[in-house]
Amino acid sequence: MRLLSTGKAAAKLNVAVATLRRWHQQGLLVPSCRTIGGHRRDQRDAVRATIGMGPAVTGKTICYARVSS
């Protein structure tokens, strides 16, 4: 389980930190835990699901392109 800070999660989602905090308050994205200092931590897979990517897939992606002139 990989946890992201609020700043890193906001960067992955391409939104402002304030927007991510508002989503937490509205329940659109539920933080998985809080640190001893009270900082929110989000699971990487939950953040990826929010942007429609789904959980990380292991493996290789191979792309082949041929251009003729």
C-alpha positions in Angstrom: 0.0 0.0 0.0 1.6 3.2 -1.2 0.5 6.4 0.5 0.7 9.9 -1.0 0.8 13.2 0.8 -1.9 15.7 0.0 0.5 17.8 -2.2 1.6 14.8 -4.2 -1.9 13.5 -4.6 -3.1 16.9 -5.8 -0.2 17.0 -8.3 -1.2 13.6 -9.6 -4.8 14.7 -10.0 -3.7 18.1 -11.5 -5.8 20.0 -9.0 -4.9 22.5 -6.3 -4.3 21.3 -2.7 -7.4 23.3 -1.6 -9.5 21.4 -4.1 -8.3 18.1 -2.8 -9.0 19.2 0.8 -12.5 20.2 -0.3 -13.0 16.8 -1.9 -11.9 15.2 1.4 -14.5 17.3 3.3 -17.3 16.4 0.8 -16.4 12.7 0.9 -15.5 12.5 -2.8 -12.1 11.2 -2.0 -11.6 9.6 1.4 -8.1 9.7 2.9 -6.9 6.3 4.0 -5.3 7.6 7.2 -3.9 10.5 9.1 -0.4 10.8 10.5 0.3 11.6 14.1 0.6 15.3 13.2 -2.9 15.2 11.5 -1.8 15.2 7.9 -3.9 13.3 5.4 -2.5 10.4 3.4 -4.2 9.0 0.3 -3.7 5.5 -1.2 -2.1 5.7 -4.6 -4.7 3.3 -6.1 -7.6 5.5 -4.8 -6.0 8.5 -6.4 -5.5 6.7 -9.7 -9.2 5.5 -9.6 -10.3 9.0 -9.1 -8.7 10.1 -12.4 -10.0 6.9 -14.1 -6.8 5.0 -14.4 -7.6 2.1 -12.1 -5.0 0.3 -10.1 -1.4 0.1 -11.3 -0.8 -2.7 -13.7 2.5 -4.5 -13.6 4.1 -5.5 -16.9 5.5 -3.9 -20.0 3.9 -1.8 -22.6 5.4 -2.1 -26.1 4.6 0.2 -28.9 5.7 -0.3 -32.5 5.2 2.4 -35.1 6.4 2.4 -38.7 6.6 5.5 -40.9 7.1 5.2 -44.6 8.3 8.1 -46.6 
